[in-house]
Amino acid sequence: MLSLLSNFLFPQKKSCSNIQLIKKYGPQNSEAARSIKNTELKKIIEETRIISPKVSEIHKQINHSLSNQTYSKLKLQSFIVDKLTDNNLLPSMVGYKGFPSAVAISVNKELIHNIPDNSIIKAGSIVTVEIAASSKIAYASQTWSYLVPPIDPRRYDLLKTAKLALKNAITLVASGVQLGDIGNTIQQTIESKGYNVVREYCGFAMGTERIMEPQILGYGKIGTGEVIKSGQILNIQVMAIDGKRDIKLHKNGWGVTAIDANNSVVLSAMVLVTDTGYERLSQEHIN
């Protein structure tokens, strides 16, 4: 937990600007994307089994570090890029559809896709970190929200509810299941506690591309939607808001914020669909 007496303001290592990241990793990510697109699915699945847990482990390290240090968003981004490099992984968000940073870091009512800047992550915040990584064989992606001490009970309950929704959704995964069933489970779990699900953004499939069809909505009706099949890699996401579900897009065209809420969380995990159920690729027990 964060100690006010032993709080370090910043790591000594200089942070890398978003412009520097694009210059460094943009060409490498383009090369990796071409390589993955031409890789057979069997090899992609084998590689995903290796690199997805590495991304989850980085999330665990972020959680620990946020509990012991104070970061700016840019300093936290540099911490994550260093961890990816240590694992021989590329920050595949850099340059994707023009995205200008290596990760997205959102705080409190900020939901997703917020570009790191020099703003300080304050004690008591909810911090959502989106990490997408790749080798030259496969992608791995996971988003997670953390509670920076001291922990507010309402924010704790929101995060706890989102974790349950993700768990309930993953439990349903099996070949032949319809995506409406998964979306309905997420929606019912979140709304039963008085929170709201986001409808404008969703989970997705992965494979030869970082983001693929089908979309995996966080709401839906039982018995509707596309049927999932054995061999698909799914990135299931839960996006929950404590307040109205209305959101707004920032002027930069990337960052998304909940309009009237103080709290929002996003959790995701990758799973492989099998004939009898699923194989967990991402770790869920991060915090």
N, C-alpha and C positions, 0 to 999 in steps of 0.2 A: 504494500500500500504506500501511497505518497506520504512522505514525511516532510513537513514544513521546515524541520530543523536541518535535514540533510538534502534539501532540494538543490539539484544542479541546474543552473539556468540553461546552458546549452552544451552540447558536445563541442570539443575544440575543432573538429574537422569542418572545413569550410563547405557550405552547401553548394550544390550545383544548380545553376539557374535553369529555367525551363528551356530557354533558347539553346543553352549548351547541351542539354539532354537531347533535343531534337537533332542537333547537328551530329551528336555522337551516335545515337541509337536509331535514328530514322532509317538510314541506309541498311543497317544490320537487321532491323525488323522487316524491311521490305524483302530482303534476301531470305529470311526465315519463313516469311509468309509464302513465298514461291516454293520453297522446299517442302513445307508442310502440305501445301495444296497438291503436290505430286507424290505424297507418301500414302501407301496403302493403309486402310483403316486398321488392320490387325496390328501394324507397327505403331500407329498412333495410339491405340488403346494400351499397348504394352508400355509405351513411353509415358502416357498419362498416369499410369499406375505409379510411376517413379516420381514424376515431378509435382503432381497434385499435393501429396503429403508435404513436400518441401515448402510449398506456398502456405499451407496450413501452419507449418512450424514457424515460418516468418511471422504470421499473424500472432502466434503465441508470444514470440519475442517482442512484438510491438506492444502487446497487452502488458507484459512485464515492464517494458521500458517506460510506457506512459504512466505507470504507477510509481515510478521512481525518479522521473526527470520531467522538466517542463520543456516543451518543444514549441517552436514555430511550425507552421505547416511545411515550410520549405525544408527545415532541418529534419523533420520527420520523413519527408520524401527522400532526402539523402540517405538517412538511416536504412530505409527500405531498399533503395537502389543498391547500396553496399551489400545488403543481405542477399539480394538476387544475384549479384555478381559473385559472391562467395559460393553460390550454388550453381554457377555456370548457366544462369538463366538470364534472358533478356527481358526488360520491362516493355512488354508488347503493346501497352497503351500508347506509348510515344508515337505520335504521328498517325494513329489509327483514325481514319476518316477526318484527319486534321487535328486530332486531339493534341493539345500543346504541352502535356506534362507526362511524367512517368507513372503517376498514380493519381487518384482522386481522393481528396480528404475533405470530409464534410463534418460540421460541428453543430450540434443541437438541432435547430429547425432546418438547417441545410440538409438536403436529402442525399443527392448523388451528384457526381460529375463536377464537383467543385474543384477548381484549379488551385494548387498550393500557392500560398503567398507568405508574407512575413508576419501574418497575424499570429498571436500567441494562443495556444490551446490552454484555456484556463481550467483551474481545478473545478471539479464537479460537472464537467462537460460530458456529453455523449459525443464520441468521435467515431465516424464511419470511414473506413479505409477500403478502397477498391484496388485490388491487385490483379493484374493480368500479366502472365509471364509465358515465355516459350523457350524451348530449345529449338533445334532446327528440325525436330521430328514431330512435336506436339505442343499444344497449348494447355495451360492450367490457369484457372481463374477462381478467385474467391473474394467475396466482400464480407466484412464483419464490422460490427459496432461494439465499442468498448465504453465502459463507464469509468471516467477518471475520478478518483476519490477527491473529496468525500462523496459518497454515493447517495443520491436522492431516491427515496422509496418509490416514488411514482415512476421515475425513469427506470429503476430496477425492474418494476413490474412490467413495463412496456417491453424491455429487452427479454425478460423471462417469457412473456407471451409469444414474442416473435420466435424464440428458440423452440417453443412447443409447436408452433405452427410449422416450422421447418421440419422438425422431427416427424410430425403427423403426415406431412406431405411426402417425405422420403419413404415412409413406411408403406405407402400405397403403390410405389413404383414397381411395375412388373410388365412384361410384354403383354399387350392386349388391353391395358388400362387406358381409359380416355383422359385427355388432359383436363377436361372439365371437372373430373373427380378430384384431381390434384388441386386445381384452383379453388374449388369449393371448400376443400378441407382447410386451406390457408385462410380463406375469407371467414369461414365460420369460427375458426379458432381465434382470429384477431378480433372480429366484431363481437364475439361473446363476452369479451372483456371491456367493451366500450370504446375500442380503438377503431381506426379505419385503415383499409388497405389502399395502396396507390394503384391506379388503373392505367396510367399513361406509360408506365415502364414495367418490364417483366423479365423473367428468366428466358433461357434460350438453350438450343442444342449447340454442341461443339464437335469439332472433328477436323476436316480439312481446312476449315475456316474458324476463326476465333468466335464469331457469332453467326449462327445458322438457324434456319427454320427447323422445327417448329418453335413458335413463341410459347412460353410457359407462363400463363397469366396467374396473378395472385388472387383471382376470383373466378367464379364460374358456376355452372349448373351440373349436377350429377348426370351422367349419361350423355354428355355432349363433348364435342371437341375431338381433335385428332387422336387416333390410336397410336400409342408408342410401341416401339418394336425392339426386340432383343438386338443388342449391338449399338444402340444409340447412346451417346454421352449427353447427359442433361445437366445443365446448371440451373438448379431450382433456387429461386430467390423469394424472399419474404421482405416486403417493404411496408412498414407500419408507421402510422402517424397518430399522436395523441392530440386529437383535434379534428377539424374538418379535413377532408382528404384533398382539398384544393391545393394545387401547387403552381409555382410560376417559374419560368425560365429566365435566367439572368440575361442581361444585355450582351454578354460575351458569347451567347449561344450555346453554353455548356452547362453551367451550374444550375441546379434545381433546388428550390427551397419550398418548404411547406408554408403556406400563406399566413395562417393564424396560429400555428402550433409552436410550442417551445421545444418539443421533443419529436424526433423521428429516428427510426433505426432501419438498417438494412442488413440482412444475413443471407448468405448463399452457400451452397455446397454442390459439388459435382458428384454425380452417380452414373454408373453404367447399368443400363437396362439389361436384364437377363431373362431367360425363359421362365424362371421361377420367382423372380423378384428383382433385386438390385445388388450391385456391388458398390460399396461406398468408396469413393476416390478421395474426396476431401475429408479432413477431420472436422468433427462438429464441436468437440469439447475444448473450445479455445479459452473461454473465460467463464 
